[in-house]
Every structure is written in structure tokens, then in C-alpha cells.
Amino acid sequence: MRSSRILVTLAASAVLLAASIASAEDLQPSPAETAEDVEDFREAVRGTTREFAEAVDSFFSDVEYEEERNDTSISIKLGAEYLTKDGWSFEAQPRLRLRLPRTERRLLLEVVGDQRSSSSSDPFFRDDPIDEFEANDDGFALRLRLFEELGDVRVSPDAGVRISDFTPHLFAGVRASRDWRLTEKWLLYASQRVRVHTDRGLESNTVIRASRPVNYFKDDLFRASFELDWRGDEPGVSYTPGLSLFAPTDDVSAIAFETSVRLETEPSHQVDLATATIRYRRKVIFDWWTAEFAPRIEFAEEHDYSPNYGARMQLELDF
């Protein structure tokens, strides 16, 4: 109950703080904000592969896309998931992004709250791992981020504090990313983040993905991805190859077909989790409301790879 009151207070404070700061600076739209306004995928596909990929990633709240957003905004995510072997999970997550005035659009303050009731320790929402609190735990994180460009490389140092079970844990790190146009159609993207935490030591996250427009249905985006994670407080590494196909259904909705396999190298090299998911997202009621329904099936080592069926429902409000 006490942690719930903290999250409510945090969300209310975020609204008041953003309202007071918004008038302090005349914000010009950033490339990320422009991409967020691209809801017509068929218009975006007539541009470059990068523009099409940004439009897809914006609509699907992609992790890498969200990490490169540099804008003032308030968002609230509400989610529920049911899996036959794990039962129900619920989560609420308010997030405040506040681009600080008089910093030439380079400094961003971010506050993330997290309230969950979950039988799994996996991240409920597809967000940056500063939000990775333990299962059935509430907390929030605050971080300050700097946005720089070194040639074609986007560099973003960050530092902050993550509070879990009323205990503060400091962290600091840096993230770098860039993309390459391999051919007229193929776009290669890579990001690398290194971060140190006072409670769990050093960690590293590597993402590589290749995307290109295809016409399997009509004006679709195909993506092959690879992610590698290492944490100093856990043995071995985990890596996840995956395939995705994003298909717009109209100007306000799209569907994604995703499959991935997560492998662990310790205590033995084996498949830890294999999943297949269909995600249907659409704008509902207002432009800034997005709903998602995602049936899925997974095969986890902890359940001896027997099928685990279920679905996830989300509502995202982005002010």
C-alpha cells in the first residue's frame, strides 16, 4: 500500500512538473517526435527503409526507439497477462521524460515508476532494463541522460538511482548506437550499452538488427535481430536471435508476428525460452491511446519445454 501511494504521488508530481517546465522552453520537434507522428505506414514505406523502420518502431514502442527519444512527455502503461502455467500478471508503469531547458536539447531527466503483481521476473513492458525490479516488487528509477553525436554514432551517457523495496541503488553507464544502409533496401542497426550498478555490478547489452521492406502482405517490414546480455552478478551470458514481420492493416492499426529463442550458456549451454507472439496494436478513442492484444505461446526450460499458452493486453497513454 505504501509503495502504491508513492507511485500515485510520483505520477501526479510528474504531471505538475511537466506542465510547469513546458512553458520554459520553445521545443522544436526532434526526429523521434516526427517519427511518432507517422501513423500511416503506407506513407512511410514510400520513403527510406530508415523512415519506415522508425515509423514501425514508434508505433510498437520499440525498446531501442524509446531509448533514443529526447522529448518532454508523460506516459502511462497498464498491462495484464495470462499464461496457463503462470496465471495472471498485472503491471502499471508511469514514465516522465523531461527535456531540461537551457541545455540545447541535450539533457533529459527521466523518472520511471513500476508497480507489478507478477509470477515472472522477466520485464513486463519492453523497456530499458533500469525498470527491472524483482517479481512482485514495486519501485521507481530516476536517471539523467546526455545526448551527443560523434560523427554517425549517437552516444548517450546516463546516471541515476533505482529504488526497490525502499532501498536506493545507484547506476551509471553509456549507450552508443548507429545504423548503416547496406543496400537500397537493407538497413543495419547496432547498439551497445555498458552500465554499472551498485547492487549488481557491471552489465552489458548488445543489439544488432537488419531490416528491410517486403511485400509478403503489403508494405511490410521484415527484421532479423540478435541480442546479447551479460551481467557481472550472474554466470555466463544469454543471447536471443529473433525474427519479426510488421504489417500495417490501416492508418491506425498494425500487426506483428514475432518469434525468438533465448539461450543461456550457464550452467549448461541450452535453450532457456522459445516464444511465438502475434501483436495487434491500434489507436483507440484518442490519438494518444494505443491498445495492444498479443496472444502467445512459449516453451520454457523451467516447465520442461511444455507449451505455455496465453495472451497479453496493454493500454498505453502518451501525453
N, C-alpha and C positions, 0 to 999 in steps of 0.2 A: 504494500500500500504506500509506504513512504517513497519507494522508487517511482511508483506511478505518479505521485504528486510532483516529484522532481521533473518528470518528463512533460507533464501538463504545464508546469511553470516555465520550462525551457521553451516549449512551443509558443506560449503566449509572449514571452520575452523576445523571441525571435521576430515575431510579427511587429512588435513595437519598435525594436531596434532597426529592422529593415526599413520601416516607414520613416523613421527619423533620419536615416542616412541617405535614403534615395534622393532626397532633395538637395543633398550636399554636393552632388556631382552630376554633371550632364553626361550620362553614359551613352556612348556610341555603340551600335550593335557590333559584337565580335563575330568572327567567322562561325563559332559554335552556335551563337544565338541565331545567326542567319540560317544555319542548317536546321535548327529546331523548327523554324517556320516552314520548312519544306515538307509539307504533308502530302503533296501529290507526287508519288513515286514515279509516275509516268512522265512527269515533267523533269524530274531529277535525272532519270536514266538517259535523257537526251543530252545531258552534259557529260562530264568526265566520269570515269569509274570512281574517283575520289569523292566527287559530289554525290553520286548515287550511294556510295558506302556510308557517307556522313548522314544522309537522309535516313537510311535504314537504321544506323546505329542510334541516331537521335530518337526515332520513333520507338525503338525497342529498349531504350535506356541502357545501352551497352556499357559495360564497365570501363573500357578504355576511352570511350567517348566522354563519359561522365567525368573521368579523371582530368580531361583537358578542357572542361568547361571553366570559363573565367568570367562569371557574371553574377549579379546580385539576384538571388531568387530564394523562395521558400517552397519546399516540397514536403508532402506527407504521403507515405506509403502505408497501405493497410493490406494485409495478406492472410490467407488461410490455406492450409494444405492438408490433404488426407491421403495417407498411404495405408494399404491393407495391413502391413506388418508393423507400422509405427503409429497408427492412429492419427489424431488431429494435431496440427501445429498452428499457432497464431502469432502474428507479429505486427507491431506498429512502429513506424520509423519517421520522425520528423527530421528535416535537414534544412539548415540555413547556410546559404552561401552569401558572403558579404564582401563585395569588392571595395577595398578601402579607398577613401578619397585622397587626393594629392599624392598618389603613388604611381601615376602614369599607367594605370590599368595593369600593374604588375603584381600587386599583393592582394591576396584573398584570405579572408577568415572564414573557416567552415566549422559548423557545430552540428554533430550528428547524434541523435538520441536513438535508443533501441530498447524496446520492451517486447519480450518474447515468452511464449509458452511452447516449448519445442522438445521433442524427443531426440532431436538430432543436433550435433554440434556444427554441421555444415551451415554456411551463410544462407539465411533465408532469402534475402534480396541480393541481387547481383551487383554488389557494391564493393568499394575498396576494402581490403582486409583490416583497416583500422576499426571497422564495425564488428569484428569477430569476437563477440563476447561468448562466454560459455553458455551451453544449453540451459534454459530456464533461468537465465540471469538477465538483469536489467542494467543499463548503464548509458553513458554517453561519452563522446570524444570531441575534443576541440583541437584544431590544427591551423597553423598559419602557413600559407603556401606562396612561393615566389615563382613567377612565370618569366622565363628567359628563352631566347633563341640564340644558338651558336651555329650560324650557317643554316643548314637544313634540319638541325637537331633541336627539338623542343626539350628544354631542361626545366625541371620544377623541384627545387629543394623544399622540404617541409619539416616542421617540428610541431610537437603538440603534446597533449596529455589525453590518455584514455582512462576513464573512471569506471571501474567494475566492482560491484559489491562495496561501494563507498571507499575503494582503495585506488589512489591515483597511480598510473603507470606512464612514465614519460617515453617518448619516442622521437626519433629524428632520422631523416633519410633524404634520398634524392631519386627522382624518376626522370628518365630520358626516353624520347621516342622520335621516330621519323618514319617516312614512307618513301617508297621508290616506285616509279612507273616502269615496270619491266617491259611491257609491250603496250600497244594501244588499248588493250582490254585488261591486262593483268596489273593489279596493284599489290605490292608487298608492303606490309606494315610490321614494325617491330618496336617493342618497348622493354625497358629494363628498369626495375626498381630495386634498390637496396635500402634497407631500413634497420635500425637497431632499437630494441625495446628494453626498458629496464627490467621487465619481468620475464621476457622470453628470449632475450639476446638478439643476435643478428638473423636477418631473414632476407631472402632474395626471391624475386618473381620475374620470370621471363615470358614474354608473349610474342609469338610470331604467327602472322596470318597472311594468307593470299586470297584476294577477292577478284571476281570478275563478273560482269553482267552475262546472263544466259537467257535463253527463251524456252525453258522447259515448260512453263505455263505461258507467261507473257511478261516481259520486262522484269525478270527475276535477278537476284544476286546470289551467286554461289560463293561459299567461303570454306577454305581448309585452314584449320588452326592447330597450334601446338603451344602448350603452356607447361612451364617447368617451375616447381616450387621447392624451396629449401628453407628449413628453419633450424637454427642452432640448437633449439631445445628438443628436437625430435630426430631420431636416427634416419639416415637415408634421405632420399628425395622422392617426390611424386611428380609425375608428368602425365599430361592429358592431351592426346590427339583428338580432334573432333571435326565433323563435317556439318555444314548448315546450308539451308536453302531458304531465302527470304522471298516471299511472293506477295505483292500488293493485290488486294481484292477490290479496292476502290480508293477514293481520295481520303478516306478516314479510317481505313482498316487494312490490316495485313496479316499474313500467316507465316510462321517459320517452322521448318522441320529441322530438328537438331538431334544429333547423336554423338556420343563421346564415350571414351574409355579412360578411366583413371587408373594408373599403375603405380604401385609402391615398390621401392627397392629393398626395404627392410620391414619385418625381419627376414622376409624372402621376397624375391622378385616375382610379383604376381599382380593380377588384375584385382583392384580393390573395389571398383564400381563401374558398371556399364549402364548407360541410360539412353533412352529414346524419348523425345518430347515433341509435341505439337503445340505451338504457342499461337493463339489467336488474340490480336490486340486491336482495339478500336477506340476512337474518341467517343465519349458518351456524354450527353446532356450539354456540357460546355467544352470549348476547345481545350481547356487546361485540365480536363478529366480524361484519364486513359484507363480503360479496364482491360484485363487480360485473363483468359481462361486457358489453362495448359494441362491437358491430360498427359500422363507419362507412365512409363514402365521402367523399372530399374532392376538390376541384378547385382546385389552387394555380397561381398565376401562374408560379412558378418551374418548374413542369412543363408549361407551356403549356396549362393547364386540362384536361389529360387525366385520366381517372378514376384515383384512387389508393385502392385498397380495403384494408381491414384491420380490426383489432379491438384493443381494449384490455381487459386483465384486471387487476383490482385486489383487494387484500385489505387491509382496514383494521381495526386492533386499537385500541380506545379503552378505556383503563383508567379 
